[in-house]
């Protein structure tokens, strides 16, 4: 009889532990769903940030693939009088550096100052293309945490309204669940903001490297025309 009682108590304790573990373990998707309607704009901002980052990485990788020997080939062709062939060579690359050189080749015969201005204008257009949508990514990095905090505030307001409407003793479970559900939006907003911020700074660094390469190449090309 004693053994049966001990066995029953042990099974009961195991069931309580299992039920407690089930209650304590909350999946990530459950947490995200419990964040409320303010999670919707955070989902959208996260998707937007990832899309912009991937799209800009593809663009920047393509823009940085100018052959290192391109300027040397152009120099040989220009000095040998094969201007049109040099232009076709640059246009075939279709990168910011190649487009700038192609514009400069197209203006050969004009005053050197006009050639410099033409190259600078093409460079400005190419830089605009490289920097396009970077501002939006920066906006996401700043807006996401703010939306997260707003979700927390609205969630806390709803939690306290529920507490005010509760009659009798206030359940600790009611208070804690309302608070942690409200804090989910803050955590989600910070995660989205950090990802967007890191992505933005990485892309800005890559754009700066490309702009520096464009400036260096344009100077070399102008020197080439002066030597010609």
GUBAKOL-207513 format. One record per residue (C-alpha): y, x, z. Coordinates in steps of 0.1 Angstrom, whole numbers. Example, Ala and Ser with C-alpha at 12.3 -4.5 7.8 and 13.67 -1.06 7.14 Angstrom:
<nodes>
      c2      c1      c3
     -45     123      78
     -11     137      71
</nodes>
This chain:
<nodes>
      c2      c1      c3
       0       0       0
      23      29       9
      15      47     -24
      22      15     -43
      55      11     -26
      65      47     -33
      54      44     -69
      75      12     -73
     105      29     -57
     101      59     -80
     100      38    -111
     130      19     -99
     149      51     -94
     139      64    -128
     151      31    -144
     184      34    -126
     189      70    -138
     180      60    -174
     204      31    -173
     231      53    -158
     226      79    -185
     228      52    -212
     260      39    -198
     275      74    -194
     266      86    -229
     292      73    -254
     290      84    -290
     320      97    -310
     321      67    -333
     321      44    -302
     351      63    -289
     369      61    -322
     363      24    -325
     375      18    -289
     408      35    -298
     421       2    -311
     442      -7    -341
     465      23    -337
     436      44    -349
     439      30    -384
     471      49    -394
     455      80    -378
     424      76    -400
     447      73    -431
     468     103    -421
     436     124    -416
     423     114    -450
     458     121    -466
     460     156    -449
     425     166    -461
     432     154    -496
     465     173    -498
     450     204    -484
     420     205    -508
     443     196    -538
     468     224    -529
     440     249    -524
     426     242    -558
     461     245    -574
     469     277    -556
     436     293    -564
     442     285    -601
     478     298    -600
     467     331    -584
     442     339    -612
     466     359    -634
     448     390    -647
     462     422    -632
     463     439    -666
     483     410    -683
     516     428    -680
     502     460    -695
     488     441    -725
     521     423    -729
     539     457    -728
     517     472    -755
     521     441    -777
     559     439    -773
     564     476    -779
     543     474    -811
     564     444    -823
     537     418    -819
     559     393    -800
     541     362    -811
     507     375    -801
     521     385    -767
     534     350    -762
     501     334    -772
     483     357    -747
     505     345    -719
     503     308    -728
     465     311    -728
     465     320    -691
     486     289    -680
     496     304    -646
     531     306    -630
     534     343    -637
     521     340    -673
     545     311    -679
     574     331    -667
     565     361    -689
     560     337    -719
     595     323    -714
     609     358    -713
     590     368    -745
     603     337    -762
     639     348    -754
     635     384    -767
     665     391    -789
     689     373    -766
     711     392    -741
     692     405    -711
     712     383    -687
     701     351    -706
     664     363    -705
     667     368    -667
     682     333    -663
     654     317    -684
     627     334    -663
     644     323    -631
     646     287    -642
     609     287    -651
     601     304    -618
     620     276    -599
     600     249    -617
     567     267    -610
     576     272    -573
     584     234    -571
     549     227    -584
     534     250    -559
     553     235    -530
     548     199    -540
     534     177    -512
     536     205    -486
     564     185    -470
     541     155    -467
     515     176    -450
     542     188    -425
     552     152    -419
     515     143    -411
     513     172    -386
     544     158    -367
     537     121    -372
     501     120    -361
     506     131    -324
     536     106    -322
     514      78    -334
     488      88    -310
     512      87    -281
     525      53    -293
     489      41    -293
     485      53    -257
     516      35    -246
     506       2    -262
     471       6    -248
     484      12    -213
     507     -19    -216
     477     -40    -226
     456     -25    -197
     483     -34    -172
     487     -69    -186
     449     -74    -182
     452     -61    -146
     482     -85    -139
     462    -114    -152
     431    -105    -132
     427    -127    -101
     414    -113     -68
     402     -78     -65
     410     -55     -94
     378     -38    -108
     380       0    -110
     360      -3    -142
     386     -25    -158
     414      -1    -149
     395      31    -160
     382      16    -193
     417       4    -203
     431      39    -196
     405      59    -214
     406      37    -244
     444      42    -245
     440      79    -242
     417      81    -272
     446      76    -296
     465     106    -281
     434     128    -285
     429     116    -321
     466     121    -329
     466     156    -316
     434     165    -335
     449     152    -368
     482     169    -361
     467     202    -353
     445     201    -385
     475     192    -406
     497     219    -390
     471     247    -395
     466     236    -431
     503     235    -438
     509     270    -424
     479     284    -444
     493     268    -476
     528     281    -470
     515     316    -465
     496     314    -498
     527     300    -516
     548     329    -502
     523     354    -516
     524     338    -550
     562     337    -550
     564     373    -541
     540     382    -569
     561     361    -594
     593     379    -583
     577     413    -586
     562     406    -620
     595     392    -634
     613     424    -622
     587     445    -640
     591     425    -672
     628     429    -672
     623     466    -667
     600     466    -697
     626     449    -719
     652     475    -708
     628     503    -718
     620     486    -751
</nodes>
